[in-house]
Amino acid sequence: MTPLEQRFAFATTRGSFQIFDASAERDTSGTWTLEALARRLMVLPGVIGVGTVETFAQVAVTLRVQEGEPDVSETERWAFVSEGTIEITSGRLRVAPRSDYAGPALPMVTLTPGRYHARVACDRGTDAPVLPGGVELYRVVLWPAPSGA
């Protein structure tokens, strides 16, 4: 597999954004548990919700799909890191500001259907000072999960 990298930039209005299989049901109402809020990561079939630091945030997301687990040293520069898994059945992955997003068409990433580990990193911790006009930076790395994982 040739590593693939794509960048996204958008505004969030509900304190999160989503990484999702294009065919997944994306209704996340009532799914942000206390554990998910603490992890800043909510996982449903075909959907990963990423909690942002600010409710109304400008975010820049770099999505990378690669063959194997990234080196753990890549996480050292990030203030917050969380992990989960996602099942991609359609072979099409999208990133969106919220579950009911109906704006301009979102870029689509094509990848082999299967189960993927996801490592999500953010440059800001939850105790970071609010900076007017600041952008939250995220790096999401996906790699195939072993069978049965």
C-alpha positions in Angstrom: 0.0 0.0 0.0 1.3 3.4 -1.0 0.8 5.9 1.9 -1.9 8.4 1.2 -2.2 11.8 2.8 -4.9 14.4 2.4 -5.6 17.7 4.2 -9.0 19.1 5.2 -9.8 22.5 6.7 -13.2 23.6 8.1 -15.1 25.1 11.0 -16.9 23.0 13.6 -20.0 24.2 15.4 -20.7 21.4 17.8 -17.3 20.7 19.5 -16.4 17.8 17.2 -15.8 16.5 13.7 -16.2 13.1 12.1 -14.2 10.6 10.1 -16.6 8.2 8.5 -17.3 5.4 6.0 -19.3 7.0 3.2 -22.0 4.4 3.7 -22.2 4.7 7.5 -25.2 5.9 9.5 -23.9 9.1 11.1 -26.4 9.9 13.7 -24.3 10.4 16.8 -26.9 11.9 19.1 -26.6 10.6 22.6 -23.3 8.8 21.9 -20.9 11.1 23.6 -20.5 9.3 26.9 -18.4 10.7 29.7 -15.6 8.2 28.7 -15.8 9.4 25.1 -15.6 13.0 26.2 -12.6 12.3 28.3 -10.9 10.5 25.4 -12.1 13.1 22.9 -13.0 10.2 20.7 -16.4 8.5 20.1 -16.5 5.3 18.0 -19.6 3.9 16.3 -19.8 1.4 13.4 -18.2 3.2 10.5 -17.8 6.5 12.4 -15.2 8.1 14.6 -16.1 11.4 16.3 -13.2 13.6 17.3 -13.9 16.1 20.1 -12.4 19.5 19.5 -11.0 21.8 22.2 -13.4 24.6 21.3 -17.1 24.2 20.6 -16.8 26.6 17.6 -13.4 25.8 16.2 -11.4 26.2 13.0 -9.7 22.9 12.4 -7.0 21.7 10.0 -6.9 17.9 9.7 -4.2 15.9 8.0 -5.4 12.3 7.3 -2.8 9.7 6.5 -3.5 6.1 5.5 -0.5 3.8 5.7 0.5 0.1 5.7 1.6 -0.3 9.3 1.5 1.3 12.8 3.2 4.7 12.9 6.3 5.1 15.1 5.2 6.2 18.6 7.8 9.0 18.4 5.5 10.7 16.0 3.1 11.5 18.9 5.7 13.3 21.0 5.0 16.7 19.5 1.2 16.5 20.1 -0.5 17.7 23.2 -3.2 15.0 23.0 -3.4 11.6 21.4 -6.2 9.0 21.4 -6.9 5.8 19.5 -9.8 3.8 18.2 -10.8 1.5 15.3 -13.1 2.0 12.4 -14.6 -0.4 9.9 -14.7 0.8 6.3 -17.0 -1.3 4.2 -17.6 1.0 1.2 -13.9 1.7 0.5 -14.7 5.5 0.7 -13.8 7.6 3.7 -14.8 11.2 4.4 -14.1 13.9 7.0 -16.9 16.3 8.0 -17.5 19.1 10.5 -20.6 17.4 12.0 -23.1 14.6 11.5 -25.7 16.7 9.8 -23.3 18.6 7.5 -25.0 19.5 4.2 -22.5 22.0 2.8 -20.3 21.7 -0.3 -19.3 18.2 -1.3 -16.5 16.8 0.9 -13.4 15.3 -0.6 -13.4 11.5 -0.5 -10.5 9.2 0.3 -10.6 5.8 -1.4 -9.0 2.9 0.5 -9.3 -0.9 0.7 -12.4 -1.9 2.7 -11.6 -3.4 6.1 -10.9 -2.6 9.7 -8.5 0.2 10.5 -6.8 1.4 13.7 -6.9 5.2 14.0 -4.5 7.4 16.0 -5.8 10.9 16.4 -3.5 13.7 17.7 -4.2 17.3 18.4 -1.8 20.2 19.0 -3.9 21.5 21.9 -4.8 19.9 25.2 -8.1 20.7 26.9 -6.4 23.2 29.2 -4.9 25.2 26.3 -5.7 28.9 26.4 -8.3 30.1 24.0 -6.6 32.1 21.2 -8.9 34.2 19.1 -8.9 33.0 15.5 -6.6 30.1 16.4 -6.7 26.9 14.4 -6.7 23.5 16.1 -4.4 21.1 14.2 -5.2 17.4 14.0 -3.3 14.4 12.6 -5.2 11.3 12.0 -3.3 8.1 11.0 -5.1 5.0 9.8 -3.5 1.6 9.3 -5.0 -1.9 8.7 -6.0 -3.7 11.9 -5.0 -7.3 12.2 -7.8 -9.9 11.7 -9.8 -10.3 14.8 -8.6 -7.0 16.3 
